[in-house]
Amino acid sequence: MPEPPDESGSLSGAVHAAVARMNGHYSVRDVIAEMERAGYKFQAKNPRSAATTVLNKLVQRKRIALVSEGKGGQPSVYSNKT
């Protein structure tokens, strides 16, 4: 995965950094947990929605892959492109 832009402290930068540390398949919940472990403090009222927006942009830009789209209470699953 290409190096994320330097957006220190931004949501986008934090999602990029968390995704870069992920292995295998992961969901938005995994990304949020990794962000929180790294000390990121969410400003958004709905962290899942905010992080999902950034993940969807990464999929559109072909930086990560959408393995399966969420449905019926199941989260979308992503993976890093190799």
C-alpha positions as CSV (number, residue, x, y, z in Angstrom):
1,M,0.0,0.0,0.0
2,P,1.4,3.4,-0.9
3,E,2.5,5.7,1.9
4,P,-0.5,7.8,3.2
5,P,-0.4,11.5,2.8
6,D,0.9,13.4,5.8
7,E,-2.3,14.4,7.5
8,S,-1.1,14.3,11.1
9,G,-4.0,14.3,13.5
10,S,-6.6,14.1,10.7
11,L,-9.2,11.3,10.4
12,S,-8.0,10.4,7.0
13,G,-4.4,10.2,8.1
14,A,-5.3,8.1,11.1
15,V,-7.3,5.7,8.9
16,H,-4.5,5.4,6.4
17,A,-2.0,4.7,9.2
18,A,-4.3,2.1,10.8
19,V,-4.9,0.3,7.4
20,A,-1.2,0.2,6.7
21,R,-0.8,-1.8,10.0
22,M,-3.6,-4.2,9.2
23,N,-2.9,-7.8,8.0
24,G,-5.4,-10.1,6.3
25,H,-9.0,-9.2,6.2
26,Y,-10.5,-6.5,8.5
27,S,-13.6,-4.5,9.1
28,V,-14.2,-0.9,10.1
29,R,-14.4,-2.1,13.7
30,D,-10.9,-3.5,13.4
31,V,-9.7,-0.2,11.9
32,I,-11.3,1.8,14.7
33,A,-9.8,-0.4,17.3
34,E,-6.3,0.0,15.8
35,M,-6.8,3.8,15.6
36,E,-7.8,3.9,19.3
37,R,-4.8,1.7,20.2
38,A,-2.6,4.2,18.4
39,G,-4.1,7.0,20.5
40,Y,-6.4,8.6,18.0
41,K,-9.3,10.5,19.6
42,F,-12.5,10.7,17.4
43,Q,-14.1,14.1,17.1
44,A,-17.0,12.6,15.0
45,K,-20.2,11.7,16.8
46,N,-20.3,8.4,14.8
47,P,-16.8,7.0,14.5
48,R,-17.9,4.0,12.5
49,S,-19.6,6.2,9.8
50,A,-16.6,8.6,9.7
51,A,-14.1,5.7,9.3
52,T,-16.3,3.9,6.7
53,T,-16.4,7.0,4.6
54,V,-12.6,7.1,4.4
55,L,-12.4,3.3,3.8
56,N,-14.8,3.7,0.9
57,K,-12.6,6.4,-0.6
58,L,-9.6,4.1,-0.3
59,V,-11.6,1.4,-2.2
60,Q,-12.6,3.9,-4.9
61,R,-8.9,4.9,-5.3
62,K,-8.0,1.2,-5.4
63,R,-5.7,1.5,-2.4
64,I,-7.5,-1.3,-0.5
65,A,-9.9,-4.0,-1.7
66,L,-13.5,-4.6,-0.7
67,V,-13.6,-8.3,0.0
68,S,-17.3,-8.5,0.8
69,E,-19.9,-5.8,1.2
70,G,-21.7,-5.7,4.5
71,K,-25.3,-6.8,4.7
72,G,-27.8,-8.0,7.3
73,G,-25.8,-6.7,10.2
74,Q,-22.5,-8.1,8.9
75,P,-19.8,-5.4,8.4
76,S,-18.0,-4.9,5.1
77,V,-14.7,-6.7,4.9
78,Y,-11.6,-5.1,3.4
79,S,-8.0,-6.2,2.7
80,N,-4.8,-4.4,1.7
81,K,-3.7,-4.7,-1.9
82,T,-0.5,-6.5,-2.3
